[in-house]
């Protein structure tokens, strides 16, 4: 992948990561209002979010050159 493709992919991953934040918050809010909270679903969303964060870090490492001190 070239730099432009990596940057597009990075933005897509960041967007999905933010969307998962919203989804997790919505599930928690439903529970705070007395509704049922599917803890398994929350756990799956959190796991997916961590996977995305790892992929984001890998791409960022590829885009940012190492600085030799």
Short mmCIF file of the C-alpha atoms (twelve columns), coordinates in Angstrom:
data_MODEL
# 
_entry.id   MODEL 
# 
loop_
_atom_site.group_PDB 
_atom_site.id 
_atom_site.type_symbol 
_atom_site.label_atom_id 
_atom_site.label_alt_id 
_atom_site.label_comp_id 
_atom_site.label_asym_id 
_atom_site.label_seq_id 
_atom_site.Cartn_x 
_atom_site.Cartn_y 
_atom_site.Cartn_z 
_atom_site.pdbx_PDB_model_num 
ATOM 1  C CA . UNK A 1  0.000   0.000   0.000  1 
ATOM 2  C CA . UNK A 2  1.212   3.475   -0.739 1 
ATOM 3  C CA . UNK A 3  1.018   6.363   1.720  1 
ATOM 4  C CA . UNK A 4  -2.264  7.718   0.361  1 
ATOM 5  C CA . UNK A 5  -3.965  4.316   0.670  1 
ATOM 6  C CA . UNK A 6  -2.603  3.914   4.205  1 
ATOM 7  C CA . UNK A 7  -3.984  7.317   5.197  1 
ATOM 8  C CA . UNK A 8  -7.421  6.451   3.777  1 
ATOM 9  C CA . UNK A 9  -7.400  3.137   5.609  1 
ATOM 10 C CA . UNK A 10 -6.289  4.874   8.798  1 
ATOM 11 C CA . UNK A 11 -9.187  7.333   8.591  1 
ATOM 12 C CA . UNK A 12 -11.667 4.499   7.975  1 
ATOM 13 C CA . UNK A 13 -10.364 2.601   11.008 1 
ATOM 14 C CA . UNK A 14 -10.533 5.711   13.189 1 
ATOM 15 C CA . UNK A 15 -14.093 6.315   12.063 1 
ATOM 16 C CA . UNK A 16 -15.112 2.759   12.898 1 
ATOM 17 C CA . UNK A 17 -13.379 3.107   16.289 1 
ATOM 18 C CA . UNK A 18 -15.425 6.261   17.045 1 
ATOM 19 C CA . UNK A 19 -18.614 4.519   15.913 1 
ATOM 20 C CA . UNK A 20 -17.938 1.704   18.362 1 
ATOM 21 C CA . UNK A 21 -17.546 4.281   21.156 1 
ATOM 22 C CA . UNK A 22 -21.007 5.586   20.319 1 
ATOM 23 C CA . UNK A 23 -22.503 2.085   20.178 1 
ATOM 24 C CA . UNK A 24 -20.993 1.088   23.532 1 
ATOM 25 C CA . UNK A 25 -22.216 4.308   25.143 1 
ATOM 26 C CA . UNK A 26 -25.716 3.737   23.752 1 
ATOM 27 C CA . UNK A 27 -25.837 0.228   25.203 1 
ATOM 28 C CA . UNK A 28 -24.703 1.500   28.585 1 
ATOM 29 C CA . UNK A 29 -27.210 4.347   28.514 1 
ATOM 30 C CA . UNK A 30 -29.996 1.867   27.804 1 
ATOM 31 C CA . UNK A 31 -28.934 -0.038  30.903 1 
ATOM 32 C CA . UNK A 32 -28.848 3.136   32.980 1 
ATOM 33 C CA . UNK A 33 -32.451 3.796   31.985 1 
ATOM 34 C CA . UNK A 34 -33.548 0.412   33.275 1 
ATOM 35 C CA . UNK A 35 -33.257 -1.525  30.034 1 
ATOM 36 C CA . UNK A 36 -31.450 -4.779  29.466 1 
ATOM 37 C CA . UNK A 37 -27.742 -4.520  28.746 1 
ATOM 38 C CA . UNK A 38 -26.260 -7.367  26.748 1 
ATOM 39 C CA . UNK A 39 -22.884 -7.674  28.457 1 
ATOM 40 C CA . UNK A 40 -21.702 -10.151 25.845 1 
ATOM 41 C CA . UNK A 41 -22.430 -7.644  23.083 1 
ATOM 42 C CA . UNK A 42 -20.614 -4.898  24.997 1 
ATOM 43 C CA . UNK A 43 -17.614 -7.196  25.466 1 
ATOM 44 C CA . UNK A 44 -17.559 -8.029  21.754 1 
ATOM 45 C CA . UNK A 45 -17.687 -4.366  20.814 1 
ATOM 46 C CA . UNK A 46 -14.850 -3.579  23.211 1 
ATOM 47 C CA . UNK A 47 -12.768 -6.414  21.782 1 
ATOM 48 C CA . UNK A 48 -13.368 -5.153  18.252 1 
ATOM 49 C CA . UNK A 49 -12.418 -1.666  19.388 1 
ATOM 50 C CA . UNK A 50 -9.105  -2.961  20.781 1 
ATOM 51 C CA . UNK A 51 -8.402  -4.786  17.521 1 
ATOM 52 C CA . UNK A 52 -9.020  -1.582  15.599 1 
ATOM 53 C CA . UNK A 53 -6.718  0.352   17.934 1 
ATOM 54 C CA . UNK A 54 -3.945  -2.180  17.302 1 
ATOM 55 C CA . UNK A 55 -4.396  -1.868  13.532 1 
ATOM 56 C CA . UNK A 56 -4.429  1.930   13.806 1 
ATOM 57 C CA . UNK A 57 -1.144  1.834   15.720 1 
ATOM 58 C CA . UNK A 58 0.488   -0.388  13.097 1 
ATOM 59 C CA . UNK A 59 -0.501  1.951   10.282 1 
ATOM 60 C CA . UNK A 60 0.594   5.028   12.241 1 
ATOM 61 C CA . UNK A 61 3.966   3.371   12.877 1 
ATOM 62 C CA . UNK A 62 4.338   2.761   9.147  1 
ATOM 63 C CA . UNK A 63 3.460   6.366   8.299  1 
ATOM 64 C CA . UNK A 64 5.644   8.058   10.913 1 
ATOM 65 C CA . UNK A 65 9.339   7.514   10.258 1 
ATOM 66 C CA . UNK A 66 11.601  6.516   13.133 1 
ATOM 67 C CA . UNK A 67 13.820  9.289   14.459 1 
ATOM 68 C CA . UNK A 68 17.319  8.226   15.259 1 
ATOM 69 C CA . UNK A 69 18.421  9.915   18.467 1 
# 
